């Protein structure tokens, strides 16, 4: 209803002449004037129309004005409808109180003064018009609120679908919104963190003073950079954070929208790639050096071979020459091993797992002596398999290297090679076990041991060694597993690698395998 909309005014009187006079007086108001000659007729009009004012004679046949007013007030639609009584007889105060009790809002006595009647009806008609306008505005506002609420709900659902952590907080850090992505990343439930200082909870470390960041946000409205945070279970997380300032209505308050993306794995991968590139470069340099050393080394070895039987040497000099020749042969062996790491075969070749392990253990012999580690090795088979030597050397170097690092105060390293069937299956192969008596593996670390970037060596490890080793073993359709036990006050950790191998059917076939291995 607008300001100019007409309202309905009901005039009730059993005398038509009075109704005509009321119509003449109220016609100037420009509203809809409805006439009723009895109370029953008036009730029919009320049920069919929205009436602003009822102008009613007190004394009428069938239903008088008081009874009529009481009936009108009993209906929920008309409990606030204005009722004005017109009386041709003098009413006592008791009669007036009775009328007010039944629902009347005003009285007019006969003779009727046109200006007074018109003014009173006009006031109540305008009041009704304003009331309807307010009701329409309220309905419109309620509809807008419902639509806005639905829009916000849909936005919230979309934010919950986002994989990034999305948070809204005030400038003091108190959290107002925390989406499902944030719950997944940090481990905190929404109801646990709303209203709390989120960056105190996450122990956020900033790349610059926090006040400088807030100054940047206030001045430019935005800031982005990397933050170091901690999840509920204590994991360190590095996130790429984007923050935007939004002023609320009237500019009285401001909130920060913060979107954080986990880049921990990405940074670990980049660091691992840099280390791998450095190791690859070192490997190429080592290969070049070994190649360059190999030529003069061969000449020196030949010279000592001729020298050891020279007639000019006495017994002591000959003994020293033999010792020097033995050490030269050892240096030559190490040089060949270094070159074998650098020179990878393009096709799979026959490999002896036992000899491969001997090469690895020889490379680690210095660390074994320095750490006072006793080596116990037992090879029940040569372990003939078809593969790439450098791949398997990487696996065994990783396992032996981990075992040595686990025993800085000394211990026992046990290496075994035996024929076996793969985890109860009928596949024939070779099983290699590498066991140490070091610190052991914690139960909480056991489930994550083969995950990329997970390490128990703090900043010393990349967390890729066992992950890469598992990938290499799986490439051979093999398996790698481990057990860590504590018995009699001592820890024992054993890694077991199964590699599908070649079964020697008879003596002749065994000889062929040995010859193939020897030729590699």
PyMOL commands that set and color helices and strands:
alter all, ss='L'
color gray80, all
select helices_A, chain A and resi 16-29+39-48+65-74+76-78+93-102+114-161+180-186+190-193+198-201+210-220+249-251+264-307+315-342+353-363+365-370+389-405+422-424+443-446+458-460+465-475+507-518
alter helices_A, ss='H'
color red, helices_A
select strands_A, chain A and resi 8-12+32-36+51-57+82-87+106-109+165-170+175-178+222-230+236-247+254-262+349-352+373-379+384-387+411-421+428-436+479-487+490-500
alter strands_A, ss='S'
color yellow, strands_A
deselect
rebuild
show_as cartoon
